[in-house]
């Protein structure tokens, strides 16, 4: 009985000691965490995890770097490679001879296919032409958007850092220059994307379902003009008065899409459009702010609406890359 009593007391003592150790462990953890995070005032500035949409409100800002003109070091390129390795390993390149080489998209899961050249669609039936054009274009749209999403994610990583490395500063400076952003906040906003349905609708209108001269000869999907003599470009069919007009020439359809996205993110005439897409991703609401894309103005907006609805393009807003 005495031995059993001692055992009971010993067990009770062990439980008490264990409980005290747990409490001490928690207190030490709190002290360490408080040390890492700093005072209560500093903790108020810690960034929260962003939702899937990547639209976050953050208080902590990186000090605005002075714009510097340094060559992009190889170390910076490594970060980009880490983000795109998955795409590069699964990317499928196809050089189509005719419409039969274009892979049919049958589900929202889209293979990352890059068509290295365009094909003649003029001789196809209307239904076949429409189907082939979207099947060719959609993977490139999703690829261009994917790359921009990854860059925006990387920007968020930089915005969380207390101190930037030299390569990070160079990357950030180059992106602010590309997007014509005066601050990191403005850069983040300008890197916002808009619905795939709008991109397809504008491509349809501007390229005539892939039958225009500048689509076939220059991979120019969106009728982007060139005002720089150093651009790769081709002359337009018509002049503006006595002045010759040029359109940009791209190496691929994906390159054309990437430039289109930059155009809408930088030109002053699309400022209202950019502000609105921070509030909504409703394509029929956003197209109301794209009247400046064409000389047709209100008529162009109506054309976009009809193109989206008639071809049921909103369905493509839920399509994503199979990577």
Steps between C-alpha positions, in 0.01 A plus 500: 500500500786736585665427166173565315455828687842613399426405142182704498677801650785461251255494206324809631834677539603403146176638354548826692857538374390423141225761520746762628745418221226544239403840646867610512544384139202709385626807688848465346347460152297818548811692613699375199215586260467845655874550458483405132197705414594802708268725695121511470529802274728312260274197497221713361701524179553129442351389170218251504495201268346606166183330378513291183398798288827667604305817580633601842510815699836546661636774722867419496678670210847468359689827490482628147829426327672753284474389140830349397622391161685177571512188284276222627731254681476126452401464865180691432414280207519197732192618690304518177617153400376354826156637428479370144679166520172314517372669183823452306515129575140445393489752212404348165615680185312436177576637156164442327469445127123528498198497733527122557821559702319723749413312819132513589421636847232283657513596867596793728837329555710639214833354388782761490541498123696765314425520127814631333320640197151590383307318229254605233145494631330681210396188315340325799128505571387764749450246780832329430684830477364619834578173674856480362577864581399463866679164530821667375466818700380385843817312610714804416266729695517276805879473471543878484267547797676226695839669463354832618331336799833345603675835470231660713546228762872569499429870546299412812798307633716810458241719668525279809876535529657751739804534280550435130805343340666676209343255251155552655537877469602469136205271424260739672644802319471330161137404567406848613659635184318247280161572658569874531429484871621772735467285811483136607130542578432626150704216352297242693173652377617521140591131503136408561346286226161507332269220379606268219164559331591865436840406357344248261227745396753773417715249311197393295406857409852628436619203294172407329509151647865464401456603135658848510825580323680604818398181679621273222821690420594651835328293775333828597178382664372831633585754230767667715656793314868586490626856541864405548727460198703243696202266536459193287196602296307486177313781317125513538280474193362851548658836577386759754475797266840513332674325785604136477376284788691198630403201710731306728643168392541227763698177512201308634135535595593477869737796458216699341271418793765599756546837327123552489481442877779753555324749272178490704704523820700808402316730258326799658187450288434172688535645849128469577504142372788415735325660796181309426670160467631544855136507609341236278578218260160517332586512127177671396567775753867542411449534124313826564843652565666380179343751261837669449647184349331579169398805303149350505470583873147404616448282194814307593364434850179369345702278266691358797180426686342327201817298432521380861135406525449352152807275530446419870851614581439545875533122533873538427550714812510178703758326276852445633832342404559129547842520672 
